[in-house]
Amino acid sequence: MKILLAGDYSNYHRALSLALRHMGHEVTVASDGSRWMNTARDIDTSRPFRNKVGGLLLWVKLNTLLRPRLEGYDIVQINSPGFASLQPCRLRQLFDRLLARNGAVYLTAMGTDTYYIDFCLSGALRYTEWQIGDRPSPLALAQPDELRRWQAPVLTDYTRYVYEHVRGVVSALYEYNESCCRVVDPSRLAYAGIPIDTDSFTMAHGDEIPSRVKLFLGVHRDRMVEKGTDRMWAAARRVAERHPDKCELVFVENRPYREYVELMRSSHVVLDQLYSYTPATNALLAMAQGLVVVSGAEPEYYDFIGEKENHPIVNAIPDDEKLEAQLEELVLHPERLPEQARRSREFVVKHNRDEVVARRFLDFWARCR
């Protein structure tokens, strides 16, 4: 088939494209490279400036130079209702053209949209980045305007329009799947997971027991409160202050994708995020290299993917004392890390290998066409 993957987050569509190409399909990725991550793409849809002029220039580019390259596909998969950095009125025009000039159009649920915000605030989960129990999260308290923006009528109406007009929705994470279940008929919804090119990675340390455990935290500077990495870093610092001879900390921010992966590889334990029920791209990339990960790994996630035995992820929850105790346990028992690292890689190969995820997409497209 001829496939267009429009928009990208954290290299998801790019990784998917490589697997689909390996399986014999013609695939084009049109994205802004996840902005500062600068992930690879075939068509660059970057917004040159974040102001109105930048939006106008991107709109003109999409309607002139890029227009012929966005037409004539059997399958179009957009990464979210906001698959380009444009206002909802412009996005709707672009979305309608994708519908009219291509075959089936699908949505990959892999990022925040209005429906996901509603789900986070519904209390369906014990905690999310927007709500913890029945209380607003640190992110909700810090960015009330952002919350209102997602709930504004213009964005709500546009999001509803996209969900109603796509052929189907493929979810990347358990949370997104649960959100979509509230608004999408089960016949139009499938879970795929996050594709990881596991063949391109090897075990970083093998059976080595580190003399000093290296804790690694890589962040997006503007999303630390959202991901809870501010609290993870504080907990890690306290552990390191108590045990300077047993661990060291590495902190990096806003690095390009390729450089980031290389920096991560030298560590033993990767601190991912605090408010998630599931491991996302950062965690899975680390696990593919045989690194131990502190991330979301609630029982609901393991049950959802049908994994009954191998639970290698250190389940981080928004409780500072428990988080600190979990990190200290890793630092004080480095002899446990090699086995946990081996099981981490086995987990990703089983559940998230890129061709496994690509096959889920292909099966869903075949079912919905």
Disulfide bonds with the S-S distance in Angstrom:
none
